[in-house]
């Protein structure tokens, strides 16, 4: 997931309209804010990739706006969004991580649904939901919260909650409904 977003733009300092729309869904930022953040991101990270040290620096500058003040939790957020584990994140992962660290609301975190929808079809399959829960578990571990189940167990339970098998997909609407009705799922989405 990591390299697909910025790599094609590494020689260009612009984002496509589709990329901007996707980032707006994730972050609730304005088009101008996204463009300004992207320019600053590329100025600070000309390769289009940000390492953990730079992420912690940016987070330190912005942390009055976030729920999480703990540097270890911030480091874990970076690790959770460094999907290919190369020690860097791209601009989309950066914006997504910042969105994840903002004050907790169901609607705010539901917008992250699009980040986990790797196929881009507007639904989550079993593997996409499992990957989402793995990231969330990693972040919860940084808060020393006990998670009694594995990501696969939780994904299976969500599919069972909707009465569908793991070969099917869950729409965003079903996911929102599940978060509103199921306290465990809601808690997972409001890390």
PyMOL commands that set and color helices and strands:
alter all, ss='L'
color gray80, all
select helices_A, chain A and resi 2-9+17-27+31-44+52-65+71-81+91-101+106-110+113-116+126-142+151-161+172-181+183-189
alter helices_A, ss='H'
color red, helices_A
select strands_A, chain A and resi 50-51+88-89+123-124+170-171
alter strands_A, ss='S'
color yellow, strands_A
deselect
rebuild
show_as cartoon
